[in-house]
Amino acid sequence: MNRNILLAVGVILLFLGVGVQPAIAIGSDSLGFIQDLIDNASDGDTIYIPSGTYYENIVIDKSISLVGEDRDTTIIDGSGVGDVVFISADWVNITGFTIRNSGVFTISYYEAGIDINSKYVTITDNNISNNYRGINIDYTFEGPHSIIIMDNVISNNIFYGIDIIFSFNNIIKGNSISNNLGGIMLHPSDSNTIIDNVIFDNDRYGIYLWGSQSNTISNNSFFNDGLYVSSDNNIVENNTVNGKPLVYLEEESDEVIDYEVGQIIIVNCNNITVENLNLSKTIIGIEFYQSHSCTIRNIDCFKCKSGILLLSSTGITIIVNNIRSNSRGIHLDNSKLNNISRNNISNNSYGVYIEDSQSNTISNNNILKNDEGVYLTSYAYYFFDIFTDGSINNIILKNNIFGNKLNADFENSFLNRWRWNYWGRPRLLPKLILGTIDVGDRAFIYWFNIDWLPAKEPYDI
């Protein structure tokens, strides 16, 4: 049967609501047939696709509904090239498909299972997997997107499960999002609702709010990942991490958190004390963002991506904690005048990771058996910015730093003071700490810091 006859035979009437719309169906295992049907459809049509595997990349440039017979057996496969589904029209609905195998990226563009470049789109009951990005909501310049992503399985995508870019007023509800590099990424995107999702086993984070405000994050269940924020003015409530409450405080002061929790996020707060807790298997055990004069003590934190993260925070005291078996034990990012003292920091990939942070004191800690004990770095774009915005003027003194694969290292970090640390054996001569300084595109020179008077025996900490 040729294509025109098949299309004509497949046109039937479907009653939807109060309207009458044509519905179109095709045979399975066809190449290019879905796109042909879209090309021959009109705004308001519903196109039904029987079970089968369809190797094509489709462009939806009309206001249609695309409905698969069964989510698990109606498959659109992009064959590793381009977006699998690109939506440029408003008022599009897609339901009942497996959408897989997008391309990876071009020079300037990252490809997706579903790439949405329009408004009023609904994506429901699909399996979106093995793409570079699962779903991408790209920015427009004309009002809210008002995208609904609901009841989908979004898994095993190389980059983000859902990537929301300069987009607002979207609803992400009831999805299972797992085993992606990141679950849901908002950058910068406001006034979105992320609710009732199960988010688990994503590598870097479950949800990341970057420069995004007025979003509502509620009733989500995280397992082996969690929330990461670098923005404020959001509503985060009634979420759990590994079955325990995710504690989120914003614009609070004089609080004590000493009860069972799965993760702690503190935003724009003062004088918060976090103590006497066990935290594990989340992206960040404890995060302080733009917070001041707080205390973290007597915490056992293990098997997290970052055990403790200070982001743009000052005057935080981290004392008498056990930080072990994390990717980054204690991570300072753009943070100043913090005190890290009397902690046991062991078996992490990085024990203490200091990034673009100044005038912090790291003293009297056991920093043992990590891949790297202490690491200082700067991501300043221009060389001379290192002297003002890089990791400078930090004091590392009277620590036990030994038994690490690399005890100390630095990159683009100047004017830090190493004093009286014990390096694993008695030393009569100063201890050289080798590092590198970038001097151009992919060019660097070796540099060194010096602990002039290393301790001759370990400290009793």
C-alpha positions, 0 to 999 in steps of 0.5 A: 500500500503506497503512502497516500493510500495508507494516509487516506485509509488511516483518517478517522474521526475522533471526538475530543471534548466538544470538538471533532478532530481527524485522527491518523494512524500508520503501520509499524517499523516505518522510516519517515512515516511519522514526519510524513503524517505531521507534514500532512496534518492540520492544526488540531489533529490527533495522530495515532502511532501503533506499536513499532520502532520508528527510526527518524528525527521528527519536527512538530511545527503544527498544533497537534497531539501525537499519541503512541499505542504503548509507551514501552513498544511505540519507539521513536529512535533518533539513531544517534543524530540530532534531536529525536523530537523538535517542537516549534509549534505551540499547543502540542501534546505528546504521550505514549512513546519511548523516545531514545538515542538523540545525537550528542552535540554539535559545536554550539548545540546540545541535542535532546530526546525532546527539544521544546522551543515553543509554549503550551506543550504537554509531555505525558506518559513517555519513556525518555532515555539514552539521549544526550539531554532527556527534555530540553525547554529552551528560552523564548522571548514571548511570555511564559512557556507553560510546559507540562511534563508529567508522569514520564520516566526520564532515565539514563540520559548522558547530561540532564534529564530535564534542562530548563533554560531561561524559561518560566511557569512550567510544571514538572510533576509525577515523573521518575527521573534517574541515572542521568548526570543531573536530574533537573537543571534550572538556569536561570528560570523562574516561577516553575513548579516541581512537585511529586517527582521521584528523583534518584541515582542521578550522578551530580544532583537531583535538582539544581537551582542556578540563578533561579527564583520564585520556584516551588519544589515540593513533595519530591522524593530523592534517593541517593542524590538531592538538591543543590542551590545557588540562588534564593527566593524559592519555596522548598517544602515537604521533600525527602532525601533517602526517606528523611526530611530535606531541611531547607531554611531561607532568611532564618536565624537562631535555629538549631538543627539536631534532629534526623534529616536526609539533607540540609540546605541553608540559604541567606541565614544567620546563626544557624547551628547544625549538630549531632547528625549522620548524613550520607548518600546525598549530593551535598550533606550540608550546604550553606549558601550566602549565610553567615556566622553559623556552626557545623559540629559533631556531624558524621558525613559520608558517601556524599558528592560534597560532605559540607559545601560553603557557597558564598558564605562567611564566618562559618565554623566547621568543628569536630566532625567526621567527614569520610568517603565523600567525593569532596569532604569539605568544599569552600566555593567563593567563601571567606573568613571561615574556620575549619578545625579539629575535624577528621577528614579521611578517605575522600577524593578531596579532603579539603577543596578550596575554590575561589575562596579567601582568608579561611583558616584550616587548622588542627585537622586530621587530613588522612588517606584521601586521594588529595588532602588539601587542594586550592584552585581558582577559576578566575577567567583572567590571570590577574583576577587570581590575586583578588578573586582566587583562592588567596590568603588562606591559612593551613596550619597545625594539621596532620596531613599524611597518608594521602595519595597526594597530600597537598596541591594547588592551581592558580592560587597565591599567597596562601600560608602553610605553617607547622603541619605534620607531613608524615615524618619528622622534617628538618627542611621546609616542605615544598608544596608543588602546584601549577599556574596557568599562563595562557591557553592550555599553557602553565608553569609549575610553582610551589608553596612552602611550609617553612617549619613543618612539625616533627611529630603528629598532633594529638587531635 
